[in-house]
């Protein structure tokens, strides 16, 4: 295993769509429609816009993880923060260095943008306790919870 993490390029969008589909199928979002065109368009936007943080983790050139986050203002302030859109590690790579390497890049990105804080959520229902513990070990503070109400079946 030779894990590297690098800034994503436009050529990474198609592999991201494939990895995103795997993520979608194993998470709490599995019951929601998957739209690969929308995912592809979002990937193109994110990789080409400097307000986005987009990193890919690879094992010998094969994508095994990704993080996508965005610099946004608070609704009540002109200060900026980074909010993640997704942070995902393929099942066979969980528990290793991939997740931490991706978060390290996210933190570097946030520092380079001069933001106040990073907000990361665990909304997928995937290993929520382990993921939360990892984030706390890195220095994140647990603020509360995320709740979902199903309006339509």
N, CA, C and O atoms as a GROMACS GRO file, in nm:
protein
  612
    1UNK      N    1   0.085  -0.118   0.000
    1UNK     CA    2   0.000   0.000   0.000
    1UNK      C    3   0.089   0.124   0.000
    1UNK      O    4   0.177   0.138   0.084
    2UNK      N    5   0.065   0.213  -0.096
    2UNK     CA    6   0.140   0.337  -0.107
    2UNK      C    7   0.041   0.452  -0.122
    2UNK      O    8   0.003   0.488  -0.233
    3UNK      N    9  -0.001   0.509  -0.008
    3UNK     CA   10  -0.104   0.613  -0.008
    3UNK      C   11  -0.043   0.750  -0.032
    3UNK      O   12   0.051   0.790   0.038
    4UNK      N   13  -0.096   0.820  -0.129
    4UNK     CA   14  -0.060   0.960  -0.151
    4UNK      C   15  -0.188   1.042  -0.153
    4UNK      O   16  -0.294   0.993  -0.191
    5UNK      N   17  -0.177   1.167  -0.112
    5UNK     CA   18  -0.290   1.259  -0.116
    5UNK      C   19  -0.246   1.382  -0.193
    5UNK      O   20  -0.140   1.439  -0.167
    6UNK      N   21  -0.328   1.420  -0.288
    6UNK     CA   22  -0.294   1.536  -0.370
    6UNK      C   23  -0.420   1.614  -0.405
    6UNK      O   24  -0.532   1.565  -0.394
    7UNK      N   25  -0.397   1.739  -0.446
    7UNK     CA   26  -0.507   1.822  -0.491
    7UNK      C   27  -0.568   1.759  -0.616
    7UNK      O   28  -0.496   1.715  -0.706
    8UNK      N   29  -0.700   1.753  -0.620
    8UNK     CA   30  -0.769   1.691  -0.732
    8UNK      C   31  -0.764   1.781  -0.855
    8UNK      O   32  -0.756   1.903  -0.846
    9UNK      N   33  -0.770   1.716  -0.971
    9UNK     CA   34  -0.771   1.784  -1.100
    9UNK      C   35  -0.902   1.750  -1.173
    9UNK      O   36  -0.978   1.663  -1.130
   10UNK      N   37  -0.925   1.819  -1.279
   10UNK     CA   38  -1.045   1.793  -1.360
   10UNK      C   39  -1.050   1.647  -1.404
   10UNK      O   40  -1.158   1.589  -1.412
   11UNK      N   41  -0.936   1.588  -1.432
   11UNK     CA   42  -0.933   1.448  -1.475
   11UNK      C   43  -0.974   1.351  -1.364
   11UNK      O   44  -0.997   1.233  -1.391
   12UNK      N   45  -0.984   1.399  -1.240
   12UNK     CA   46  -1.026   1.314  -1.128
   12UNK      C   47  -1.178   1.308  -1.115
   12UNK      O   48  -1.230   1.227  -1.038
   13UNK      N   49  -1.249   1.391  -1.188
   13UNK     CA   50  -1.394   1.398  -1.169
   13UNK      C   51  -1.461   1.264  -1.200
   13UNK      O   52  -1.544   1.219  -1.121
   14UNK      N   53  -1.428   1.201  -1.310
   14UNK     CA   54  -1.492   1.072  -1.343
   14UNK      C   55  -1.465   0.966  -1.236
   14UNK      O   56  -1.560   0.899  -1.194
   15UNK      N   57  -1.341   0.948  -1.190
   15UNK     CA   58  -1.319   0.853  -1.080
   15UNK      C   59  -1.394   0.894  -0.952
   15UNK      O   60  -1.438   0.807  -0.876
   16UNK      N   61  -1.409   1.025  -0.928
   16UNK     CA   62  -1.486   1.071  -0.812
   16UNK      C   63  -1.632   1.030  -0.824
   16UNK      O   64  -1.694   0.992  -0.725
   17UNK      N   65  -1.687   1.039  -0.945
   17UNK     CA   66  -1.826   0.999  -0.965
   17UNK      C   67  -1.842   0.850  -0.930
   17UNK      O   68  -1.938   0.811  -0.864
   18UNK      N   69  -1.747   0.768  -0.973
   18UNK     CA   70  -1.752   0.625  -0.943
   18UNK      C   71  -1.738   0.598  -0.793
   18UNK      O   72  -1.812   0.519  -0.736
   19UNK      N   73  -1.642   0.665  -0.729
   19UNK     CA   74  -1.623   0.648  -0.585
   19UNK      C   75  -1.743   0.704  -0.508
   19UNK      O   76  -1.784   0.648  -0.407
   20UNK      N   77  -1.799   0.814  -0.557
   20UNK     CA   78  -1.917   0.872  -0.495
   20UNK      C   79  -2.037   0.780  -0.501
   20UNK      O   80  -2.117   0.776  -0.408
   21UNK      N   81  -2.050   0.705  -0.609
   21UNK     CA   82  -2.160   0.608  -0.622
   21UNK      C   83  -2.148   0.499  -0.516
   21UNK      O   84  -2.247   0.458  -0.456
   22UNK      N   85  -2.026   0.452  -0.494
   22UNK     CA   86  -2.002   0.352  -0.389
   22UNK      C   87  -2.039   0.411  -0.254
   22UNK      O   88  -2.107   0.346  -0.174
   23UNK      N   89  -1.995   0.535  -0.228
   23UNK     CA   90  -2.028   0.601  -0.103
   23UNK      C   91  -2.179   0.612  -0.086
   23UNK      O   92  -2.233   0.578   0.019
   24UNK      N   93  -2.245   0.658  -0.189
   24UNK     CA   94  -2.391   0.676  -0.184
   24UNK      C   95  -2.462   0.546  -0.147
   24UNK      O   96  -2.554   0.546  -0.065
   25UNK      N   97  -2.419   0.436  -0.206
   25UNK     CA   98  -2.486   0.307  -0.186
   25UNK      C   99  -2.470   0.251  -0.046
   25UNK      O  100  -2.553   0.171  -0.002
   26UNK      N  101  -2.365   0.290   0.026
   26UNK     CA  102  -2.344   0.232   0.159
   26UNK      C  103  -2.379   0.327   0.274
   26UNK      O  104  -2.350   0.298   0.390
   27UNK      N  105  -2.441   0.440   0.243
   27UNK     CA  106  -2.469   0.538   0.348
   27UNK      C  107  -2.618   0.559   0.369
   27UNK      O  108  -2.701   0.494   0.304
   28UNK      N  109  -2.650   0.649   0.459
   28UNK     CA  110  -2.788   0.685   0.488
   28UNK      C  111  -2.857   0.751   0.368
   28UNK      O  112  -2.979   0.767   0.367
   29UNK      N  113  -2.779   0.789   0.268
   29UNK     CA  114  -2.834   0.854   0.150
   29UNK      C  115  -2.875   0.754   0.041
   29UNK      O  116  -2.923   0.795  -0.064
   30UNK      N  117  -2.857   0.626   0.064
   30UNK     CA  118  -2.882   0.524  -0.037
   30UNK      C  119  -3.024   0.526  -0.092
   30UNK      O  120  -3.046   0.491  -0.208
   31UNK      N  121  -3.119   0.568  -0.012
   31UNK     CA  122  -3.258   0.572  -0.057
   31UNK      C  123  -3.295   0.694  -0.137
   31UNK      O  124  -3.408   0.708  -0.183
   32UNK      N  125  -3.200   0.784  -0.156
   32UNK     CA  126  -3.223   0.907  -0.231
   32UNK      C  127  -3.164   0.889  -0.371
   32UNK      O  128  -3.058   0.829  -0.388
   33UNK      N  129  -3.234   0.941  -0.470
   33UNK     CA  130  -3.192   0.927  -0.610
   33UNK      C  131  -3.046   0.967  -0.628
   33UNK      O  132  -3.001   1.068  -0.572
   34UNK      N  133  -2.973   0.889  -0.706
   34UNK     CA  134  -2.835   0.919  -0.744
   34UNK      C  135  -2.837   0.978  -0.883
   34UNK      O  136  -2.890   0.916  -0.976
   35UNK      N  137  -2.782   1.097  -0.899
   35UNK     CA  138  -2.778   1.163  -1.028
   35UNK      C  139  -2.633   1.186  -1.069
   35UNK      O  140  -2.572   1.285  -1.027
   36UNK      N  141  -2.576   1.096  -1.150
   36UNK     CA  142  -2.435   1.108  -1.186
   36UNK      C  143  -2.401   1.236  -1.263
   36UNK      O  144  -2.289   1.286  -1.254
   37UNK      N  145  -2.496   1.289  -1.339
   37UNK     CA  146  -2.471   1.413  -1.412
   37UNK      C  147  -2.453   1.529  -1.314
   37UNK      O  148  -2.363   1.612  -1.330
   38UNK      N  149  -2.539   1.534  -1.213
   38UNK     CA  150  -2.528   1.640  -1.111
   38UNK      C  151  -2.396   1.625  -1.033
   38UNK      O  152  -2.330   1.725  -1.004
   39UNK      N  153  -2.361   1.504  -1.001
   39UNK     CA  154  -2.236   1.478  -0.929
   39UNK      C  155  -2.117   1.522  -1.015
   39UNK      O  156  -2.025   1.588  -0.965
   40UNK      N  157  -2.117   1.487  -1.140
   40UNK     CA  158  -2.010   1.525  -1.232
   40UNK      C  159  -2.000   1.678  -1.243
   40UNK      O  160  -1.890   1.734  -1.236
   41UNK      N  161  -2.114   1.744  -1.259
   41UNK     CA  162  -2.114   1.891  -1.269
   41UNK      C  163  -2.058   1.955  -1.142
   41UNK      O  164  -1.983   2.052  -1.148
   42UNK      N  165  -2.095   1.899  -1.026
   42UNK     CA  166  -2.043   1.950  -0.899
   42UNK      C  167  -1.892   1.929  -0.892
   42UNK      O  168  -1.819   2.018  -0.847
   43UNK      N  169  -1.845   1.814  -0.934
   43UNK     CA  170  -1.702   1.786  -0.933
   43UNK      C  171  -1.624   1.881  -1.023
   43UNK      O  172  -1.516   1.926  -0.987
   44UNK      N  173  -1.680   1.911  -1.139
   44UNK     CA  174  -1.616   2.006  -1.230
   44UNK      C  175  -1.608   2.144  -1.166
   44UNK      O  176  -1.503   2.208  -1.167
   45UNK      N  177  -1.720   2.189  -1.108
   45UNK     CA  178  -1.722   2.318  -1.040
   45UNK      C  179  -1.619   2.322  -0.927
   45UNK      O  180  -1.542   2.417  -0.916
   46UNK      N  181  -1.620   2.219  -0.844
   46UNK     CA  182  -1.533   2.217  -0.726
   46UNK      C  183  -1.385   2.214  -0.763
   46UNK      O  184  -1.304   2.282  -0.699
   47UNK      N  185  -1.348   2.138  -0.865
   47UNK     CA  186  -1.206   2.128  -0.901
   47UNK      C  187  -1.155   2.255  -0.970
   47UNK      O  188  -1.034   2.276  -0.978
   48UNK      N  189  -1.245   2.338  -1.018
   48UNK     CA  190  -1.203   2.457  -1.091
   48UNK      C  191  -1.224   2.587  -1.013
   48UNK      O  192  -1.192   2.694  -1.065
   49UNK      N  193  -1.275   2.580  -0.893
   49UNK     CA  194  -1.308   2.699  -0.815
   49UNK      C  195  -1.219   2.706  -0.692
   49UNK      O  196  -1.214   2.611  -0.614
   50UNK      N  197  -1.149   2.816  -0.673
   50UNK     CA  198  -1.052   2.827  -0.564
   50UNK      C  199  -1.116   2.834  -0.425
   50UNK      O  200  -1.044   2.825  -0.326
   51UNK      N  201  -1.247   2.850  -0.416
   51UNK     CA  202  -1.311   2.849  -0.285
   51UNK      C  203  -1.340   2.705  -0.238
   51UNK      O  204  -1.389   2.684  -0.127
   52UNK      N  205  -1.309   2.608  -0.323
   52UNK     CA  206  -1.328   2.468  -0.286
   52UNK      C  207  -1.195   2.401  -0.253
   52UNK      O  208  -1.092   2.430  -0.312
   53UNK      N  209  -1.201   2.313  -0.158
   53UNK     CA  210  -1.091   2.224  -0.122
   53UNK      C  211  -1.129   2.087  -0.178
   53UNK      O  212  -1.230   2.030  -0.138
   54UNK      N  213  -1.049   2.034  -0.269
   54UNK     CA  214  -1.077   1.903  -0.328
   54UNK      C  215  -0.947   1.824  -0.331
   54UNK      O  216  -0.854   1.858  -0.404
   55UNK      N  217  -0.943   1.718  -0.252
   55UNK     CA  218  -0.825   1.632  -0.247
   55UNK      C  219  -0.866   1.488  -0.270
   55UNK      O  220  -0.975   1.445  -0.233
   56UNK      N  221  -0.776   1.414  -0.332
   56UNK     CA  222  -0.796   1.272  -0.357
   56UNK      C  223  -0.684   1.194  -0.289
   56UNK      O  224  -0.567   1.233  -0.293
   57UNK      N  225  -0.721   1.084  -0.226
   57UNK     CA  226  -0.622   0.990  -0.171
   57UNK      C  227  -0.615   0.873  -0.267
   57UNK      O  228  -0.716   0.820  -0.312
   58UNK      N  229  -0.492   0.833  -0.298
   58UNK     CA  230  -0.471   0.725  -0.395
   58UNK      C  231  -0.380   0.618  -0.337
   58UNK      O  232  -0.291   0.646  -0.257
   59UNK      N  233  -0.405   0.496  -0.378
   59UNK     CA  234  -0.317   0.384  -0.350
   59UNK      C  235  -0.263   0.339  -0.486
   59UNK      O  236  -0.335   0.277  -0.565
   60UNK      N  237  -0.138   0.370  -0.511
   60UNK     CA  238  -0.076   0.338  -0.640
   60UNK      C  239  -0.160   0.388  -0.758
   60UNK      O  240  -0.180   0.317  -0.856
   61UNK      N  241  -0.208   0.512  -0.747
   61UNK     CA  242  -0.282   0.575  -0.855
   61UNK      C  243  -0.431   0.547  -0.858
   61UNK      O  244  -0.502   0.604  -0.941
   62UNK      N  245  -0.482   0.460  -0.770
   62UNK     CA  246  -0.624   0.427  -0.765
   62UNK      C  247  -0.690   0.511  -0.655
   62UNK      O  248  -0.645   0.505  -0.541
   63UNK      N  249  -0.795   0.589  -0.686
   63UNK     CA  250  -0.862   0.670  -0.584
   63UNK      C  251  -0.928   0.581  -0.476
   63UNK      O  252  -1.005   0.491  -0.507
   64UNK      N  253  -0.894   0.611  -0.350
   64UNK     CA  254  -0.949   0.534  -0.238
   64UNK      C  255  -1.014   0.625  -0.133
   64UNK      O  256  -1.067   0.577  -0.033
   65UNK      N  257  -1.009   0.755  -0.156
   65UNK     CA  258  -1.069   0.849  -0.064
   65UNK      C  259  -1.071   0.988  -0.123
   65UNK      O  260  -0.996   1.019  -0.217
   66UNK      N  261  -1.157   1.073  -0.067
   66UNK     CA  262  -1.167   1.209  -0.116
   66UNK      C  263  -1.227   1.298  -0.010
   66UNK      O  264  -1.300   1.253   0.079
   67UNK      N  265  -1.197   1.426  -0.020
   67UNK     CA  266  -1.260   1.527   0.063
   67UNK      C  267  -1.292   1.645  -0.027
   67UNK      O  268  -1.210   1.688  -0.108
   68UNK      N  269  -1.412   1.697  -0.010
   68UNK     CA  270  -1.453   1.818  -0.081
   68UNK      C  271  -1.517   1.910   0.022
   68UNK      O  272  -1.610   1.872   0.092
   69UNK      N  273  -1.465   2.032   0.030
   69UNK     CA  274  -1.516   2.131   0.124
   69UNK      C  275  -1.516   2.266   0.056
   69UNK      O  276  -1.459   2.282  -0.053
   70UNK      N  277  -1.580   2.364   0.120
   70UNK     CA  278  -1.596   2.494   0.056
   70UNK      C  279  -1.583   2.606   0.159
   70UNK      O  280  -1.630   2.593   0.272
   71UNK      N  281  -1.520   2.714   0.119
   71UNK     CA  282  -1.514   2.834   0.201
   71UNK      C  283  -1.646   2.908   0.186
   71UNK      O  284  -1.687   2.941   0.075
   72UNK      N  285  -1.712   2.933   0.298
   72UNK     CA  286  -1.840   3.004   0.297
   72UNK      C  287  -1.845   3.101   0.414
   72UNK      O  288  -1.780   3.079   0.517
   73UNK      N  289  -1.922   3.210   0.400
   73UNK     CA  290  -1.938   3.301   0.514
   73UNK      C  291  -2.043   3.246   0.610
   73UNK      O  292  -2.130   3.168   0.572
   74UNK      N  293  -2.032   3.289   0.734
   74UNK     CA  294  -2.141   3.264   0.830
   74UNK      C  295  -2.259   3.349   0.784
   74UNK      O  296  -2.240   3.454   0.723
   75UNK      N  297  -2.380   3.306   0.813
   75UNK     CA  298  -2.495   3.386   0.773
   75UNK      C  299  -2.506   3.514   0.855
   75UNK      O  300  -2.578   3.606   0.817
   76UNK      N  301  -2.436   3.520   0.968
   76UNK     CA  302  -2.446   3.634   1.059
   76UNK      C  303  -2.318   3.718   1.064
   76UNK      O  304  -2.310   3.814   1.142
   77UNK      N  305  -2.220   3.684   0.982
   77UNK     CA  306  -2.091   3.749   0.991
   77UNK      C  307  -2.021   3.749   0.855
   77UNK      O  308  -2.052   3.669   0.767
   78UNK      N  309  -1.924   3.841   0.841
   78UNK     CA  310  -1.842   3.841   0.721
   78UNK      C  311  -1.724   3.746   0.733
   78UNK      O  312  -1.654   3.722   0.635
   79UNK      N  313  -1.701   3.692   0.853
   79UNK     CA  314  -1.593   3.594   0.869
   79UNK      C  315  -1.626   3.470   0.788
   79UNK      O  316  -1.742   3.438   0.761
   80UNK      N  317  -1.520   3.401   0.749
   80UNK     CA  318  -1.535   3.282   0.666
   80UNK      C  319  -1.508   3.155   0.746
   80UNK      O  320  -1.437   3.157   0.846
   81UNK      N  321  -1.567   3.046   0.699
   81UNK     CA  322  -1.543   2.913   0.756
   81UNK      C  323  -1.534   2.815   0.640
   81UNK      O  324  -1.571   2.848   0.527
   82UNK      N  325  -1.487   2.697   0.668
   82UNK     CA  326  -1.488   2.589   0.570
   82UNK      C  327  -1.590   2.486   0.616
   82UNK      O  328  -1.589   2.443   0.731
   83UNK      N  329  -1.678   2.449   0.526
   83UNK     CA  330  -1.777   2.344   0.553
   83UNK      C  331  -1.754   2.231   0.454
   83UNK      O  332  -1.737   2.254   0.334
   84UNK      N  333  -1.753   2.109   0.505
   84UNK     CA  334  -1.730   1.998   0.414
   84UNK      C  335  -1.858   1.958   0.343
   84UNK      O  336  -1.968   1.965   0.399
   85UNK      N  337  -1.842   1.917   0.219
   85UNK     CA  338  -1.952   1.858   0.142
   85UNK      C  339  -1.946   1.707   0.156
   85UNK      O  340  -2.048   1.640   0.168
   86UNK      N  341  -1.824   1.654   0.153
   86UNK     CA  342  -1.807   1.511   0.174
   86UNK      C  343  -1.664   1.480   0.211
   86UNK      O  344  -1.570   1.550   0.175
   87UNK      N  345  -1.652   1.373   0.285
   87UNK     CA  346  -1.523   1.318   0.325
   87UNK      C  347  -1.546   1.168   0.327
   87UNK      O  348  -1.624   1.118   0.407
   88UNK      N  349  -1.478   1.097   0.239
   88UNK     CA  350  -1.507   0.955   0.223
   88UNK      C  351  -1.379   0.876   0.204
   88UNK      O  352  -1.287   0.918   0.134
   89UNK      N  353  -1.376   0.760   0.267
   89UNK     CA  354  -1.267   0.664   0.252
   89UNK      C  355  -1.328   0.529   0.218
   89UNK      O  356  -1.420   0.484   0.286
   90UNK      N  357  -1.278   0.465   0.114
   90UNK     CA  358  -1.327   0.333   0.075
   90UNK      C  359  -1.315   0.236   0.192
   90UNK      O  360  -1.222   0.243   0.271
   91UNK      N  361  -1.410   0.145   0.200
   91UNK     CA  362  -1.423   0.054   0.313
   91UNK      C  363  -1.292  -0.017   0.350
   91UNK      O  364  -1.257  -0.024   0.467
   92UNK      N  365  -1.222  -0.070   0.251
   92UNK     CA  366  -1.100  -0.147   0.279
   92UNK      C  367  -0.983  -0.061   0.326
   92UNK      O  368  -0.879  -0.115   0.365
   93UNK      N  369  -0.998   0.073   0.324
   93UNK     CA  370  -0.891   0.162   0.368
   93UNK      C  371  -0.924   0.234   0.499
   93UNK      O  372  -0.844   0.314   0.547
   94UNK      N  373  -1.038   0.205   0.556
   94UNK     CA  374  -1.075   0.268   0.683
   94UNK      C  375  -0.990   0.212   0.796
   94UNK      O  376  -0.956   0.094   0.797
   95UNK      N  377  -0.958   0.297   0.891
   95UNK     CA  378  -0.876   0.255   1.003
   95UNK      C  379  -0.728   0.274   0.978
   95UNK      O  380  -0.647   0.255   1.069
   96UNK      N  381  -0.692   0.311   0.857
   96UNK     CA  382  -0.552   0.337   0.822
   96UNK      C  383  -0.527   0.487   0.815
   96UNK      O  384  -0.601   0.566   0.873
   97UNK      N  385  -0.423   0.526   0.742
   97UNK     CA  386  -0.383   0.666   0.739
   97UNK      C  387  -0.462   0.756   0.644
   97UNK      O  388  -0.446   0.878   0.647
   98UNK      N  389  -0.547   0.699   0.559
   98UNK     CA  390  -0.613   0.777   0.454
   98UNK      C  391  -0.697   0.890   0.511
   98UNK      O  392  -0.684   1.005   0.467
   99UNK      N  393  -0.783   0.862   0.607
   99UNK     CA  394  -0.874   0.963   0.661
   99UNK      C  395  -0.796   1.080   0.722
   99UNK      O  396  -0.830   1.196   0.698
  100UNK      N  397  -0.694   1.050   0.799
  100UNK     CA  398  -0.617   1.156   0.864
  100UNK      C  399  -0.542   1.239   0.760
  100UNK      O  400  -0.536   1.362   0.772
  101UNK      N  401  -0.487   1.175   0.659
  101UNK     CA  402  -0.416   1.249   0.554
  101UNK      C  403  -0.509   1.346   0.481
  101UNK      O  404  -0.470   1.458   0.449
  102UNK      N  405  -0.632   1.302   0.456
  102UNK     CA  406  -0.729   1.390   0.390
  102UNK      C  407  -0.766   1.509   0.480
  102UNK      O  408  -0.774   1.622   0.433
  103UNK      N  409  -0.789   1.482   0.608
  103UNK     CA  410  -0.823   1.591   0.700
  103UNK      C  411  -0.706   1.686   0.718
  103UNK      O  412  -0.726   1.807   0.729
  104UNK      N  413  -0.585   1.634   0.720
  104UNK     CA  414  -0.467   1.722   0.728
  104UNK      C  415  -0.464   1.820   0.611
  104UNK      O  416  -0.433   1.937   0.629
  105UNK      N  417  -0.497   1.771   0.492
  105UNK     CA  418  -0.501   1.859   0.374
  105UNK      C  419  -0.614   1.961   0.386
  105UNK      O  420  -0.599   2.077   0.347
  106UNK      N  421  -0.727   1.918   0.441
  106UNK     CA  422  -0.839   2.010   0.463
  106UNK      C  423  -0.798   2.121   0.560
  106UNK      O  424  -0.830   2.238   0.536
  107UNK      N  425  -0.728   2.086   0.666
  107UNK     CA  426  -0.683   2.186   0.763
  107UNK      C  427  -0.581   2.281   0.699
  107UNK      O  428  -0.587   2.402   0.720
  108UNK      N  429  -0.488   2.228   0.620
  108UNK     CA  430  -0.392   2.313   0.548
  108UNK      C  431  -0.466   2.412   0.458
  108UNK      O  432  -0.434   2.530   0.454
  109UNK      N  433  -0.565   2.362   0.385
  109UNK     CA  434  -0.644   2.447   0.297
  109UNK      C  435  -0.711   2.558   0.376
  109UNK      O  436  -0.705   2.675   0.338
  110UNK      N  437  -0.776   2.522   0.488
  110UNK     CA  438  -0.847   2.621   0.570
  110UNK      C  439  -0.750   2.729   0.621
  110UNK      O  440  -0.783   2.847   0.620
  111UNK      N  441  -0.634   2.687   0.664
  111UNK     CA  442  -0.534   2.785   0.711
  111UNK      C  443  -0.492   2.878   0.597
  111UNK      O  444  -0.475   2.998   0.618
  112UNK      N  445  -0.476   2.823   0.478
  112UNK     CA  446  -0.434   2.905   0.364
  112UNK      C  447  -0.540   3.007   0.325
  112UNK      O  448  -0.508   3.110   0.265
  113UNK      N  449  -0.665   2.980   0.357
  113UNK     CA  450  -0.776   3.070   0.325
  113UNK      C  451  -0.806   3.168   0.438
  113UNK      O  452  -0.889   3.257   0.421
  114UNK      N  453  -0.740   3.152   0.553
  114UNK     CA  454  -0.760   3.243   0.665
  114UNK      C  455  -0.898   3.236   0.728
  114UNK      O  456  -0.949   3.337   0.777
  115UNK      N  457  -0.958   3.120   0.727
  115UNK     CA  458  -1.092   3.105   0.782
  115UNK      C  459  -1.088   3.093   0.935
  115UNK      O  460  -0.984   3.064   0.994
  116UNK      N  461  -1.204   3.115   0.997
  116UNK     CA  462  -1.213   3.105   1.143
  116UNK      C  463  -1.219   2.961   1.191
  116UNK      O  464  -1.154   2.925   1.289
  117UNK      N  465  -1.297   2.879   1.121
  117UNK     CA  466  -1.322   2.742   1.168
  117UNK      C  467  -1.351   2.649   1.051
  117UNK      O  468  -1.380   2.692   0.940
  118UNK      N  469  -1.342   2.521   1.081
  118UNK     CA  470  -1.385   2.416   0.988
  118UNK      C  471  -1.502   2.344   1.052
  118UNK      O  472  -1.498   2.309   1.170
  119UNK      N  473  -1.606   2.323   0.973
  119UNK     CA  474  -1.720   2.244   1.019
  119UNK      C  475  -1.727   2.117   0.936
  119UNK      O  476  -1.739   2.122   0.813
  120UNK      N  477  -1.720   2.004   1.002
  120UNK     CA  478  -1.732   1.874   0.936
  120UNK      C  479  -1.845   1.797   1.000
  120UNK      O  480  -1.857   1.791   1.122
  121UNK      N  481  -1.927   1.738   0.917
  121UNK     CA  482  -2.039   1.661   0.968
  121UNK      C  483  -2.020   1.513   0.941
  121UNK      O  484  -1.947   1.472   0.851
  122UNK      N  485  -2.088   1.434   1.022
  122UNK     CA  486  -2.091   1.289   1.001
  122UNK      C  487  -2.239   1.257   0.976
  122UNK      O  488  -2.312   1.219   1.067
  123UNK      N  489  -2.280   1.274   0.851
  123UNK     CA  490  -2.422   1.261   0.817
  123UNK      C  491  -2.453   1.135   0.739
  123UNK      O  492  -2.568   1.114   0.700
  124UNK      N  493  -2.354   1.051   0.715
  124UNK     CA  494  -2.375   0.933   0.632
  124UNK      C  495  -2.422   0.811   0.710
  124UNK      O  496  -2.470   0.715   0.650
  125UNK      N  497  -2.408   0.814   0.839
  125UNK     CA  498  -2.434   0.702   0.931
  125UNK      C  499  -2.327   0.593   0.921
  125UNK      O  500  -2.344   0.484   0.975
  126UNK      N  501  -2.219   0.622   0.853
  126UNK     CA  502  -2.108   0.528   0.839
  126UNK      C  503  -2.011   0.543   0.956
  126UNK      O  504  -1.947   0.648   0.968
  127UNK      N  505  -1.998   0.444   1.039
  127UNK     CA  506  -1.900   0.448   1.147
  127UNK      C  507  -1.899   0.582   1.220
  127UNK      O  508  -1.793   0.638   1.245
  128UNK      N  509  -2.017   0.632   1.253
  128UNK     CA  510  -2.029   0.768   1.309
  128UNK      C  511  -1.947   0.785   1.437
  128UNK      O  512  -1.881   0.888   1.454
  129UNK      N  513  -1.952   0.687   1.527
  129UNK     CA  514  -1.877   0.701   1.653
  129UNK      C  515  -1.727   0.700   1.629
  129UNK      O  516  -1.654   0.780   1.687
  130UNK      N  517  -1.680   0.610   1.543
  130UNK     CA  518  -1.536   0.604   1.512
  130UNK      C  519  -1.490   0.730   1.440
  130UNK      O  520  -1.382   0.783   1.468
  131UNK      N  521  -1.572   0.778   1.348
  131UNK     CA  522  -1.537   0.900   1.275
  131UNK      C  523  -1.533   1.018   1.369
  131UNK      O  524  -1.441   1.100   1.363
  132UNK      N  525  -1.632   1.028   1.456
  132UNK     CA  526  -1.633   1.136   1.555
  132UNK      C  527  -1.512   1.132   1.646
  132UNK      O  528  -1.452   1.235   1.676
  133UNK      N  529  -1.476   1.012   1.691
  133UNK     CA  530  -1.358   0.997   1.777
  133UNK      C  531  -1.232   1.039   1.704
  133UNK      O  532  -1.145   1.105   1.762
  134UNK      N  533  -1.220   1.003   1.578
  134UNK     CA  534  -1.104   1.042   1.498
  134UNK      C  535  -1.096   1.195   1.488
  134UNK      O  536  -0.990   1.253   1.508
  135UNK      N  537  -1.208   1.258   1.456
  135UNK     CA  538  -1.209   1.403   1.445
  135UNK      C  539  -1.171   1.470   1.577
  135UNK      O  540  -1.096   1.567   1.579
  136UNK      N  541  -1.223   1.417   1.688
  136UNK     CA  542  -1.189   1.473   1.818
  136UNK      C  543  -1.041   1.453   1.849
  136UNK      O  544  -0.978   1.541   1.908
  137UNK      N  545  -0.984   1.340   1.811
  137UNK     CA  546  -0.841   1.316   1.832
  137UNK      C  547  -0.755   1.415   1.754
  137UNK      O  548  -0.646   1.451   1.798
  138UNK      N  549  -0.803   1.459   1.640
  138UNK     CA  550  -0.731   1.557   1.558
  138UNK      C  551  -0.741   1.697   1.619
  138UNK      O  552  -0.655   1.781   1.595
  139UNK      N  553  -0.847   1.721   1.698
  139UNK     CA  554  -0.865   1.852   1.760
  139UNK      C  555  -1.000   1.917   1.736
  139UNK      O  556  -1.025   2.028   1.784
  140UNK      N  557  -1.088   1.849   1.662
  140UNK     CA  558  -1.223   1.899   1.643
  140UNK      C  559  -1.299   1.891   1.776
  140UNK      O  560  -1.269   1.807   1.860
  141UNK      N  561  -1.395   1.980   1.793
  141UNK     CA  562  -1.485   1.977   1.910
  141UNK      C  563  -1.621   1.927   1.864
  141UNK      O  564  -1.672   1.970   1.761
  142UNK      N  565  -1.679   1.837   1.943
  142UNK     CA  566  -1.813   1.785   1.911
  142UNK      C  567  -1.916   1.889   1.955
  142UNK      O  568  -1.919   1.929   2.071
  143UNK      N  569  -2.001   1.932   1.861
  143UNK     CA  570  -2.096   2.040   1.889
  143UNK      C  571  -2.238   1.992   1.913
  143UNK      O  572  -2.317   2.066   1.973
  144UNK      N  573  -2.274   1.877   1.871
  144UNK     CA  574  -2.413   1.835   1.884
  144UNK      C  575  -2.442   1.716   1.797
  144UNK      O  576  -2.363   1.622   1.792
  145UNK      N  577  -2.554   1.719   1.729
  145UNK     CA  578  -2.591   1.606   1.647
  145UNK      C  579  -2.663   1.649   1.522
  145UNK      O  580  -2.701   1.765   1.506
  146UNK      N  581  -2.680   1.554   1.433
  146UNK     CA  582  -2.752   1.576   1.309
  146UNK      C  583  -2.872   1.482   1.313
  146UNK      O  584  -2.859   1.363   1.340
  147UNK      N  585  -2.990   1.537   1.284
  147UNK     CA  586  -3.112   1.458   1.290
  147UNK      C  587  -3.182   1.464   1.155
  147UNK      O  588  -3.177   1.566   1.086
  148UNK      N  589  -3.245   1.354   1.118
  148UNK     CA  590  -3.315   1.345   0.991
  148UNK      C  591  -3.460   1.306   1.017
  148UNK      O  592  -3.487   1.217   1.097
  149UNK      N  593  -3.551   1.372   0.950
  149UNK     CA  594  -3.693   1.340   0.956
  149UNK      C  595  -3.739   1.304   0.816
  149UNK      O  596  -3.727   1.384   0.723
  150UNK      N  597  -3.790   1.185   0.800
  150UNK     CA  598  -3.834   1.137   0.668
  150UNK      C  599  -3.976   1.187   0.644
  150UNK      O  600  -4.069   1.147   0.713
  151UNK      N  601  -3.993   1.275   0.545
  151UNK     CA  602  -4.123   1.333   0.513
  151UNK      C  603  -4.202   1.241   0.420
  151UNK      O  604  -4.322   1.222   0.438
  152UNK      N  605  -4.133   1.183   0.322
  152UNK     CA  606  -4.199   1.095   0.226
  152UNK      C  607  -4.122   0.964   0.217
  152UNK      O  608  -4.000   0.963   0.226
  153UNK      N  609  -4.195   0.856   0.200
  153UNK     CA  610  -4.131   0.725   0.181
  153UNK      C  611  -4.112   0.694   0.037
  153UNK      O  612  -4.060   0.588   0.002
   0.00000   0.00000   0.00000
